[in-house]
Amino acid sequence: MARKKEADYTVIDEATGQTAIGGAVTNLWNIFLRIVAVFAASGLSVIGAGAVVGINTVTAVTMAGLLGVATVVERLARSFLDDGKLSAEEINAAFAKVDKQAQ
């Protein structure tokens, strides 16, 4: 049975020497999936807290998820404004802001 090849989408930006995740489509797909994960992680962390305070669970999850997503999108936008590019380091730094367990 044939084995799948592992695809390596990392490339080196010739202008800056920084590692990029891949082409534009790969970057967009990666960012989209990570934003969905931020929404889920942020939203699920407040399910119990909303019930204790008396806020509807759906409202609490939505508000927490959107706050996490807004934080990431703002950091990505600020990084993009600097030079018109998003490096892998900039993308990872934006998502590390909302990941409490990231070092």
TAGICOR-V609380 format. One record per run of one state. SS is the DSSP state (2 for helix, 1 for strand, 0 for the rest). FROM is the first residue (numbers start at 1). TO is the last residue. Records with the same first field share a line. If there is no record, write none. Layout:
SS: FROM-TO  FROM-TO
//
This chain:
0: 1-10  13-18  21-23  45-46  54-56  84-87  97-103
1: 11-12  19-20
2: 24-44  47-53  57-83  88-96
//
